[in-house]
Amino acid sequence: MDRTGGREWLSAHRQIGNGSPGATAASQRTGTRKDGTDVETLLLASATPWAPHPKAAPRLRRTDGGLFVTAANGTRTCAGGWSFEFRGVVPGKAYAAEVTAACTGLAHPRDALICSAHWSLPPADQFRDGTQPWNYLVPERVAEGGPMRFRRVLRAPAGAAVLVLRCTLRWSPAGEAAWSLPQVEVLGAPPAAAPAVRVAVVTGQLNQRPRPITSLATNLEYYGRLCEEACRRHRPQLIALPEIALQWGLPGHAIDLAIPVPGPETQALAKIARRHHVRLVVGLYERDGDAVHNTAVLIAPDGHLDGRYRKVHLALGGEAESGLLPGDAFPVVSTEVGRIGCTICMDSSAAEAARLVGLNGADFLVLPIMGDHRADRWSAGPPIHNDSRWLAIMRTRAMDNQLCMVVSRNCTQASCIIDRKGDVLAWNDGSENSIAAEVEVDRDLRVWNGGCFIEANWLQRRPHLYGPFCDVRNTGSLRG
């Protein structure tokens, strides 16, 4: 079939599948996988063209080998493709959808091709019908120069009876994609949603720390006691302590105060982790051979060291020139409560830091921090904290990177827990030793148009355009 544009293209809904819209043919079949296990799949009910406008309509054809080809129409307004309808959907069941596209002549296939899943049949000239949820399938390149593969495990929402996969070519005046017949496997009941995670931020009250602080043991005893209290009060699964909590306030230089990790101090905190079956994120100066780092250490509920993050952006005007060595990565650790990443203090000023933690798949970004210079006075004089700007920073980090911010400030005030919607779940005005909140990690966030915000956040990205982001010569507005 070859439709080249115009009203005739949009109205020519030739059915390819097991019948017309009113057909009563079987909607699924049972087959066998290569490993011999049974697999149940939905049958294709129809394959029809779709395009947002007649002048945007691509050229379509179906090959003898069963491929569905979408070819550019020679204009830069080209957008549209094939709409595959599957019936027999049962609300609440899970379905694994997959389709591949062999690409020819597309400069950026990851950019030019999308596949969306709709739980109703959208009009042929619209992307969605505006009343039902929809999702994106996740794209990946099978191999260098190979086809694109789109797949996703989806759960049918209430009221759904059909699943429509829309395979779309856009933004390219040349090239084509040959789509395979999509496969939709019936998985049955979806896995239960992950339970909410109880998170605590332990700081102590404003101006209530013991004085003088004469040894590392003083801080260890202080924060240890607060962690014990928080565990009894909140029963958290994850606790965040402030930046360099173990050495904060001690006289001397970081190079002299640094400790090995693991070591006696982290072992003392590991006992608390084991006793309360809690996960701890602890800020400290870490000695690593001839180097010293500003580090956040992740201690598992069994007391083992699960990971560490070394501060990448050392604070200008002192720390960056102090002899400390910056880190060089943004690791994310998979745990029983979710995927955890960290940044530390000055990292908050660099949008790239939180973005990379998000890109690495984090559910939580734990931020031990003394303060953010952008949330303070913009003039000479003693610091004056600004709650409004502080919250603007933290909420934006959470929303932009679709993760929960767990912010632990040394002086207590403005420590907070913020979910991926940007809602403040817990806030410390300085009067609490600790705060806590339940965070729903596995939440399906729908926006007003039925789409999933988490999907939109990541799949709107166009990385091939972001060259200046990593150009070491780029100094932004400092350029002459």
DAURQUI-V365136 format. One record per run of one state. SS is the DSSP state (helix for helix, strand for strand, loop for the rest). FROM is the first residue (numbers start at 0). LEN is the number of residues. If there is no record, write none. Layout:
# DAURQUI-V365136
ss=SS from=FROM len=LEN
ss=SS from=FROM len=LEN
This chain:
# DAURQUI-V365136
ss=loop from=0 len=6
ss=helix from=6 len=5
ss=loop from=11 len=16
ss=strand from=27 len=5
ss=loop from=32 len=5
ss=strand from=37 len=5
ss=loop from=42 len=1
ss=strand from=43 len=7
ss=loop from=50 len=3
ss=helix from=53 len=3
ss=loop from=56 len=2
ss=strand from=58 len=4
ss=loop from=62 len=5
ss=strand from=67 len=4
ss=loop from=71 len=7
ss=strand from=78 len=9
ss=loop from=87 len=5
ss=strand from=92 len=12
ss=loop from=104 len=4
ss=helix from=108 len=4
ss=strand from=112 len=6
ss=loop from=118 len=15
ss=strand from=133 len=3
ss=loop from=136 len=1
ss=strand from=137 len=4
ss=loop from=141 len=6
ss=strand from=147 len=8
ss=loop from=155 len=6
ss=strand from=161 len=9
ss=loop from=170 len=5
ss=strand from=175 len=4
ss=loop from=179 len=3
ss=strand from=182 len=7
ss=loop from=189 len=7
ss=strand from=196 len=6
ss=loop from=202 len=13
ss=helix from=215 len=19
ss=loop from=234 len=3
ss=strand from=237 len=3
ss=loop from=240 len=13
ss=helix from=253 len=4
ss=loop from=257 len=1
ss=strand from=258 len=2
ss=loop from=260 len=3
ss=helix from=263 len=13
ss=loop from=276 len=2
ss=strand from=278 len=10
ss=loop from=288 len=2
ss=strand from=290 len=9
ss=loop from=299 len=5
ss=strand from=304 len=6
ss=loop from=310 len=8
ss=helix from=318 len=3
ss=loop from=321 len=10
ss=strand from=331 len=4
ss=loop from=335 len=2
ss=strand from=337 len=7
ss=helix from=344 len=5
ss=loop from=349 len=1
ss=helix from=350 len=9
ss=loop from=359 len=4
ss=strand from=363 len=6
ss=loop from=369 len=3
ss=helix from=372 len=3
ss=loop from=375 len=11
ss=helix from=386 len=15
ss=loop from=401 len=2
ss=strand from=403 len=6
ss=loop from=409 len=6
ss=strand from=415 len=3
ss=loop from=418 len=5
ss=strand from=423 len=4
ss=loop from=427 len=6
ss=strand from=433 len=6
ss=loop from=439 len=6
ss=strand from=445 len=1
ss=loop from=446 len=5
ss=strand from=451 len=1
ss=helix from=452 len=7
ss=loop from=459 len=3
ss=helix from=462 len=3
ss=loop from=465 len=1
ss=helix from=466 len=4
ss=loop from=470 len=5
ss=helix from=475 len=3
ss=loop from=478 len=2
